[in-house]
Amino acid sequence: MTARMRRVNEALREVLSEGIGSLKDPRIGFVTVTGVNTSPDLRLATVYVSVLGSEKKRDATMAGLQSSHGVLQTLVNRELRLKRTPQLTFEYDPTVERGVRLSRLIDELNEDEHH
């Protein structure tokens, strides 16, 4: 990946993190944008998100994000002045959740050893 694309991805991640935080959709829970992968032609951007909460909460959040993509694309267009505003798609990123679960397991193992 070129340095330019890394900058584009990072700029998108920052703008979308703020933008998602200001959405008024009640379905959208606590979301962390973990990364963005934009196609070199700037037509598509896959936004990877982590969602805190149950699977039901995650599904509701993903649906809320998908239906807010127009608002977020407008925001990206206004903030970033790219040649083309990429079409946003949202994908759930399980790595944060997996990390939290692993941390919890490690803590539990440590507690067991100290008792």
FENJOPE-V642042 format. One record per residue. N is the residue number from 1. D_FIRST is the distance of its C-alpha to the first C-alpha in Angstrom with 2 decimals. Layout:
<<N;D_FIRST> <N;D_FIRST>>
This chain:
<<1;0.00> <2;3.79> <3;6.66> <4;8.25> <5;6.41> <6;6.85> <7;10.29> <8;10.98> <9;10.44> <10;12.58> <11;15.07> <12;15.52> <13;16.08> <14;18.69> <15;20.44> <16;20.66> <17;21.92> <18;24.68> <19;25.32> <20;25.81> <21;28.14> <22;30.29> <23;30.71> <24;34.33> <25;33.93> <26;36.10> <27;34.19> <28;31.08> <29;31.42> <30;29.55> <31;25.84> <32;22.87> <33;19.46> <34;17.36> <35;13.95> <36;12.54> <37;10.00> <38;10.24> <39;10.17> <40;8.96> <41;12.76> <42;13.39> <43;16.08> <44;15.30> <45;14.21> <46;14.95> <47;16.49> <48;17.16> <49;20.53> <50;23.04> <51;26.69> <52;29.66> <53;32.75> <54;34.15> <55;32.71> <56;34.89> <57;33.46> <58;29.90> <59;30.80> <60;32.53> <61;29.62> <62;27.14> <63;29.72> <64;30.19> <65;26.51> <66;26.30> <67;29.43> <68;28.19> <69;24.98> <70;26.80> <71;27.81> <72;24.34> <73;22.86> <74;25.64> <75;24.79> <76;21.09> <77;22.46> <78;24.97> <79;22.87> <80;19.63> <81;20.84> <82;17.84> <83;18.70> <84;18.76> <85;19.19> <86;17.18> <87;19.44> <88;19.17> <89;19.72> <90;20.48> <91;20.05> <92;21.96> <93;20.18> <94;22.88> <95;21.36> <96;23.17> <97;26.37> <98;26.10> <99;25.72> <100;28.75> <101;30.71> <102;29.98> <103;31.06> <104;34.21> <105;35.00> <106;34.63> <107;36.91> <108;39.41> <109;39.47> <110;40.10> <111;42.90> <112;44.48> <113;44.56> <114;46.26> <115;49.01>>
